[in-house]
């Protein structure tokens, strides 16, 4: 019957969103472990982050910051390869932002029984940082975590700002 079909679609959609969320949650941690990110290499970070943006297709903005909240590097191209405007992002200090403080202090959004450990997740909203880089409002969610050196010392924070199309894609696949 139609009600059962709708119920099954809702469960399928929920499962698909959960799987995507789990991936986004872990992506930021994986990105934080790249050798050049851990070295806070200002020359190489944009190249690496441009590759991640293109490869994943949903991260409009990825920012690497030192533990004082200074932006060290960001992707300079959109996922589709267009140059974005990052100058205004470098003019800010991010130390007072909640996502930065929570990630730096290790106050993560965790659900240990589900294996979600080590990232801070902000509620979806219109992202002012993406808007500064792209010149348009963008609904997004952010995933942030610590960057640690090889000795395990916290040296910074990385944040992945995911365009909400990561959810839209799942909704579209449900109906297409």
N, C-alpha and C positions, 0 to 999 in steps of 0.2 A: 504494500500500500504506500501511498505518497508520504505519509508521516514517517514511516520507517525509512524510506529513502532519504528524506531530509535529515533524519537523525543520523543515518550512516554517513552522509556527506559532512555533517557537522563534526562527527568523531574523526573522520579522515582529515578534515581541515585542521582540527586541533592537533592531531598527531604530526601533520606536516609542519605546522608552525613551531611545535615543540622541537622537532628535529632541526629546523633552521635556527632557532634560538640557541640551541646547544652548540651548533657550529659557530655562530657569531660570538658566543661567549668564549669559546676556545681560540678563535682566530686571533684575538688581540693578544692572548698569552703567547701564541706561536710567533706572532710578529715581534713581540718584545724580546725574543731569544735570538734574533738575527745578530750575527757578529758585529755588523756595522751599526746597528741600532744600539747594541750594548756599549759600543765604543763612543756613542754620541757623535758620530762622524758627520759633521755638517755638510761635507761634500757628497758623500755617498747616500745619505738618508733619503734625499728627494728621489734619487734614481730607484732605490729599493721600493719606496712607497708608491712611486708611479707604476712600478711593476705589479705591486699588490692591488692597487686600484683597478688596473686594467684586467688582471687575472680574475679577481673576484666580482667585478662589475657592480658592486653595491656600495662600496665605500667611497662616498663623495669626498671625504676628507679624513686623512689620517695624520695625527700630529704627535710628534715626539718632543717632550719637554724635559728640562733638567729638574732637579728636585726643588729649585727655587721658583719654578713656574715660568721660566723663560722658554720660549719656543726655540728649539734647536733645528727642527726641520719638519717639513710637511710635503705631501705630494704636491706637485706643481701642475699636474695634468689631471683632468677628469677621467673617469673610467673609459670614456670613449676617445681619449687622447687629446682633448682640447685643453689649451693652456688656461689655467685659472689664476685669479688675482690673489696672491698670498701676502702682499705687502702689509695690509692692514692687520693681518693676523700676527705678524712679527712685531707690530707696534704695541701689543698688549702684553701684560703679565697675567698669568692664569692661576697664580697661587691662591687667590681667594675663592675660586670657583669650587662649588661643592664636589663635583665629580673629581677634580684634581685632588682635593684634600682627602676624600674618601679612599681613592686609589692609593695615594701616598702613604696613608696611615694603615692600609690593609683592611679597611672597613668595607669588605666586599658584599655584593649581593649573592649570597650563597644558599644553596640547597644541597647540603652535603650528601643526603641520602640519594639524590639523583646524579651525583658526581659533578655538580656545578660548584666549583671552588676556585677562587682567585681572580675574579673580575668584578668590577663595579658597573652596574647597569642603571642608566637614567631612564625615566619614563619617556616614552615618545613625545616629541614636541617639535615646534618649528625651531630649527637649529640656527642660531644667530651666527655661528662661525661658518657654516656652509653658506649662509646668505651673504656674508662678507666676501667670500671667495668667488661665489657664482653670480651674485647680484640678483638673486631671486629667493623667495621664501621656499624652504624645503622641509617637509615633515621627515623626521629622522629619529633614530634611537642611537644612543652611544654606549660603547663598551670600552672600559678603561682598566688598566692594570699597571702594576709597577714594572719598571725596568731595573734589572739587577746586574751587577758586574759578575765576573766569574767567581768571585769570592762570596757572592750572595748578598752584597751590600746594595741597598736601594740607591739608585743613582738618578732616577727619573720616573716619568709616567708616559705611557702611550695611550692615546684614545683613538678608537675607530668610530667615525661618525657614519652610520649606515643609513642611506636613503631608504625610506620605508617601502621601496619597491621589493625589498626582500620578503615582505608580507604580501604585497600586491601580486607578486608572481605566483604565490601559492593559491591565492584566491582565484586568479585567472585560470590556473591549471585545473581547478575544481570544476569550472564551468565550460572549459573548452574541449 
